Each structure stands twice: as structure tokens, then as C-alpha cells.
């Protein structure tokens, strides 16, 4: 597991927490912010997956 994969997982967790907080406080902007953070984390994790696969194939 490389650095991008770890950071991506961390961003996804952060997004889940923000989304949960937004639902708890009924704050739509916080929910949207959490979803956006989660999506950013997914992209970064996939980028890390691609880097890892290239590293393994060389």
C-alpha cells in the first residue's frame, strides 16, 4: 500500500465523518462537503492503485 492509497482512505473516512455530522445537525452543506471529500479520497486511492500496479509490473 503506497502513500496515495493511505491518503485516499483517510480522505474517505474524513468525508464519512463530515457527512454523518451533517446528517446529525441537518446541515446540507456539511453533507455535500463530506460527499465531496469522500469522492476526492476515492480518486486519490485509485491513483495510488494505478501507481502500485505500474510499480509491480516493472
LOMARKE-733889 format. One record per atom (N, C-alpha, C): x, y, z; residue in three letters; residue number from 1. Coordinates in pm, 1 decimal, always signed. Example, Ala and Ser with C-alpha at 12.3 -4.5 7.8 and 13.67 -1.06 7.14 Angstrom:
BEGIN
ATOM        u        v        w type seq
ATOM  +1319.0   -569.0   +780.0  ALA   1
ATOM  +1230.0   -450.0   +780.0  ALA   1
ATOM  +1320.0   -330.0   +780.0  ALA   1
ATOM  +1285.0   -225.0   +708.0  SER   2
ATOM  +1367.0   -106.0   +714.0  SER   2
ATOM  +1290.0     +3.0   +787.0  SER   2
//
This chain:
BEGIN
ATOM        u        v        w type seq
ATOM    +85.3   -116.6     +0.0  UNK   1
ATOM     +0.0     +0.0     +0.0  UNK   1
ATOM    +90.1   +123.3     +0.0  UNK   1
ATOM    +66.9   +212.2    -95.5  UNK   2
ATOM   +150.6   +330.4   -104.7  UNK   2
ATOM    +84.7   +451.9    -38.0  UNK   2
ATOM   +155.5   +561.4    -39.4  UNK   3
ATOM   +112.5   +682.7    +29.9  UNK   3
ATOM    -20.2   +736.7    -23.9  UNK   3
ATOM    -38.6   +732.9   -154.6  UNK   4
ATOM   -163.7   +783.4   -212.9  UNK   4
ATOM   -283.8   +699.3   -170.5  UNK   4
ATOM   -265.6   +571.3   -161.1  UNK   5
ATOM   -374.9   +483.4   -117.6  UNK   5
ATOM   -414.1   +514.6    +26.7  UNK   5
ATOM   -313.5   +535.3   +111.7  UNK   6
ATOM   -340.1   +565.3   +252.8  UNK   6
ATOM   -410.8   +700.0   +266.0  UNK   6
ATOM   -360.4   +800.9   +194.5  UNK   7
ATOM   -423.0   +933.5   +199.6  UNK   7
ATOM   -566.3   +928.4   +146.3  UNK   7
ATOM   -587.7   +849.0    +42.9  UNK   8
ATOM   -722.0   +834.7    -13.6  UNK   8
ATOM   -818.9   +773.3    +86.5  UNK   8
ATOM   -774.7   +669.5   +154.5  UNK   9
ATOM   -859.0   +605.9   +257.6  UNK   9
ATOM   -889.6   +705.6   +369.7  UNK   9
ATOM   -787.8   +783.9   +406.6  UNK  10
ATOM   -806.2   +882.3   +513.7  UNK  10
ATOM   -908.5   +988.9   +472.7  UNK  10
ATOM   -900.4  +1034.3   +347.7  UNK  11
ATOM   -996.6  +1134.3   +299.4  UNK  11
ATOM  -1138.5  +1077.0   +294.8  UNK  11
ATOM  -1149.3   +949.9   +258.6  UNK  12
ATOM  -1281.3   +886.7   +255.7  UNK  12
ATOM  -1340.8   +879.1   +395.8  UNK  12
ATOM  -1257.8   +845.2   +492.6  UNK  13
ATOM  -1304.2   +838.0   +631.1  UNK  13
ATOM  -1345.3   +976.0   +680.9  UNK  13
ATOM  -1264.2  +1075.6   +648.3  UNK  14
ATOM  -1296.1  +1213.8   +685.3  UNK  14
ATOM  -1428.9  +1256.0   +623.0  UNK  14
ATOM  -1450.3  +1218.6   +498.1  UNK  15
ATOM  -1575.4  +1250.8   +430.0  UNK  15
ATOM  -1694.7  +1183.7   +494.5  UNK  15
ATOM  -1677.2  +1058.3   +534.6  UNK  16
ATOM  -1785.1   +986.6   +604.1  UNK  16
ATOM  -1821.3  +1055.3   +735.1  UNK  16
ATOM  -1718.2  +1099.3   +808.6  UNK  17
ATOM  -1742.8  +1167.1   +935.7  UNK  17
ATOM  -1815.7  +1299.9   +915.2  UNK  17
ATOM  -1771.7  +1377.3   +815.2  UNK  18
ATOM  -1838.1  +1505.1   +786.5  UNK  18
ATOM  -1982.8  +1483.4   +743.3  UNK  18
ATOM  -2002.9  +1382.8   +661.0  UNK  19
ATOM  -2137.9  +1352.6   +614.2  UNK  19
ATOM  -2227.4  +1313.2   +731.2  UNK  19
ATOM  -2174.4  +1230.4   +820.3  UNK  20
ATOM  -2250.1  +1190.0   +938.1  UNK  20
ATOM  -2282.1  +1307.3  +1028.7  UNK  20
ATOM  -2185.7  +1396.0  +1046.2  UNK  21
ATOM  -2207.8  +1515.9  +1126.7  UNK  21
ATOM  -2314.3  +1604.5  +1062.7  UNK  21
ATOM  -2308.5  +1615.0   +930.6  UNK  22
ATOM  -2407.9  +1693.9   +859.5  UNK  22
ATOM  -2547.9  +1638.3   +874.0  UNK  22
ATOM  -2558.5  +1506.5   +869.0  UNK  23
ATOM  -2689.7  +1443.0   +887.7  UNK  23
ATOM  -2739.2  +1463.2  +1029.8  UNK  23
ATOM  -2647.0  +1455.0  +1125.6  UNK  24
ATOM  -2682.4  +1470.5  +1265.8  UNK  24
ATOM  -2733.8  +1612.0  +1295.1  UNK  24
ATOM  -2668.3  +1710.9  +1234.9  UNK  25
ATOM  -2705.2  +1850.7  +1259.0  UNK  25
ATOM  -2800.1  +1905.3  +1152.7  UNK  25
ATOM  -2838.0  +1820.7  +1057.9  UNK  26
ATOM  -2927.6  +1860.3   +949.3  UNK  26
ATOM  -2869.4  +1976.7   +867.9  UNK  26
ATOM  -2738.4  +1967.1   +838.0  UNK  27
ATOM  -2665.9  +2070.5   +764.6  UNK  27
ATOM  -2631.2  +2017.4   +624.9  UNK  27
ATOM  -2707.6  +2062.6   +525.0  UNK  28
ATOM  -2688.9  +2013.3   +388.7  UNK  28
ATOM  -2550.6  +2045.6   +332.5  UNK  28
ATOM  -2495.8  +2161.3   +366.2  UNK  29
ATOM  -2364.0  +2197.5   +313.3  UNK  29
ATOM  -2255.9  +2105.3   +369.5  UNK  29
ATOM  -2269.6  +2063.9   +494.9  UNK  30
ATOM  -2172.4  +1972.5   +555.6  UNK  30
ATOM  -2184.4  +1833.4   +492.9  UNK  30
ATOM  -2305.8  +1792.7   +460.6  UNK  31
ATOM  -2327.2  +1664.2   +393.3  UNK  31
ATOM  -2260.0  +1666.0   +256.0  UNK  31
ATOM  -2280.7  +1775.3   +182.1  UNK  32
ATOM  -2220.5  +1787.6    +49.2  UNK  32
ATOM  -2068.6  +1791.9    +58.5  UNK  32
ATOM  -2017.2  +1860.8   +158.6  UNK  33
ATOM  -1872.4  +1868.2   +178.4  UNK  33
ATOM  -1815.7  +1729.8   +208.9  UNK  33
ATOM  -1886.8  +1652.7   +289.6  UNK  34
ATOM  -1843.6  +1517.3   +321.0  UNK  34
ATOM  -1843.7  +1426.8   +198.9  UNK  34
ATOM  -1946.4  +1439.6   +115.7  UNK  35
ATOM  -1951.6  +1359.9     -7.2  UNK  35
ATOM  -1837.8  +1397.6   -101.3  UNK  35
ATOM  -1808.7  +1526.7   -109.1  UNK  36
ATOM  -1700.0  +1574.1   -195.3  UNK  36
ATOM  -1564.9  +1520.4   -145.0  UNK  36
ATOM  -1542.8  +1524.7    -13.3  UNK  37
ATOM  -1418.8  +1471.5    +42.8  UNK  37
ATOM  -1406.0  +1321.3    +16.4  UNK  37
ATOM  -1516.9  +1251.5    +29.5  UNK  38
ATOM  -1515.1  +1107.1     +4.7  UNK  38
ATOM  -1481.0  +1077.5   -141.4  UNK  38
ATOM  -1538.8  +1154.2   -233.4  UNK  39
ATOM  -1508.7  +1135.0   -375.6  UNK  39
ATOM  -1362.2  +1164.5   -405.5  UNK  39
ATOM  -1308.9  +1270.4   -345.9  UNK  40
ATOM  -1166.8  +1302.7   -364.5  UNK  40
ATOM  -1080.0  +1187.9   -314.1  UNK  40
ATOM  -1118.5  +1130.6   -202.7  UNK  41
ATOM  -1043.7  +1018.0   -147.8  UNK  41
ATOM  -1046.6   +896.5   -238.1  UNK  41
ATOM  -1162.1   +870.5   -298.5  UNK  42
ATOM  -1173.4   +757.1   -391.0  UNK  42
ATOM  -1082.4   +776.2   -511.4  UNK  42
ATOM  -1078.9   +899.1   -564.0  UNK  43
ATOM   -994.3   +927.6   -679.9  UNK  43
ATOM   -847.2   +909.0   -642.4  UNK  43
ATOM   -808.5   +962.8   -526.6  UNK  44
ATOM   -669.4   +950.6   -485.7  UNK  44
ATOM   -631.2   +804.6   -461.3  UNK  44
ATOM   -722.6   +727.5   -403.7  UNK  45
ATOM   -694.8   +586.1   -381.1  UNK  45
ATOM   -677.6   +512.6   -513.9  UNK  45
ATOM   -762.1   +541.7   -611.6  UNK  46
ATOM   -749.9   +477.1   -743.0  UNK  46
ATOM   -618.4   +515.1   -809.6  UNK  46
ATOM   -577.7   +641.7   -793.0  UNK  47
ATOM   -448.9   +685.5   -846.1  UNK  47
ATOM   -336.6   +604.1   -782.6  UNK  47
ATOM   -346.4   +582.8   -652.2  UNK  48
ATOM   -247.8   +500.4   -583.0  UNK  48
ATOM   -249.0   +356.8   -631.7  UNK  48
ATOM   -368.0   +303.3   -660.9  UNK  49
ATOM   -378.2   +167.3   -715.0  UNK  49
ATOM   -305.2   +155.9   -848.4  UNK  49
ATOM   -323.8   +257.6   -933.3  UNK  50
ATOM   -258.3   +256.4  -1064.5  UNK  50
ATOM   -107.2   +263.9  -1047.4  UNK  50
ATOM    -60.9   +351.7   -958.2  UNK  51
ATOM    +82.9   +362.0   -932.4  UNK  51
ATOM   +138.7   +229.3   -882.2  UNK  51
ATOM    +64.1   +164.6   -795.8  UNK  52
ATOM   +107.5    +37.3   -738.7  UNK  52
ATOM   +115.4    -71.6   -846.6  UNK  52
ATOM    +17.8    -73.2   -936.6  UNK  53
ATOM    +19.1   -174.6  -1041.6  UNK  53
ATOM   +135.1   -152.0  -1139.0  UNK  53
ATOM   +165.9    -24.6  -1167.1  UNK  54
ATOM   +281.7     +3.3  -1252.8  UNK  54
ATOM   +410.4    -37.8  -1183.2  UNK  54
ATOM   +416.5    -12.3  -1053.9  UNK  55
ATOM   +535.7    -46.4   -978.0  UNK  55
ATOM   +557.8   -198.2   -978.6  UNK  55
ATOM   +449.9   -273.8   -965.7  UNK  56
ATOM   +460.7   -419.3   -963.0  UNK  56
ATOM   +496.2   -477.4  -1100.1  UNK  56
ATOM   +451.8   -410.2  -1205.7  UNK  57
ATOM   +476.2   -464.5  -1339.4  UNK  57
ATOM   +618.4   -435.6  -1388.3  UNK  57
ATOM   +688.6   -344.9  -1323.3  UNK  58
ATOM   +826.6   -314.8  -1363.8  UNK  58
ATOM   +919.8   -396.0  -1288.0  UNK  58
//
